[in-house]
């Protein structure tokens, strides 16, 4: 893994800082998957499908994701 610096709005930064370690890891995983797929220049539908497949492969189920989002 490598570190990069990105700018986010203050609301995202505050939410990330307040998040649990599990929530932060999930957010970083989803961010990484999304950025990787976006930079491949695929159609939106292909992008969504690939992200779903990557998320499913990682074990991050919709139930787990929903639980993380409800914790906010």
Buried (B, 14 or more C-beta within 10 A) or exposed (E): EEEEEEEEEEEEEEBBEEBEEEBBEBBEBBEEBBEEBEEEEEEEEEBEEBBEEBBEEEEBEEEBEEEBEEEE
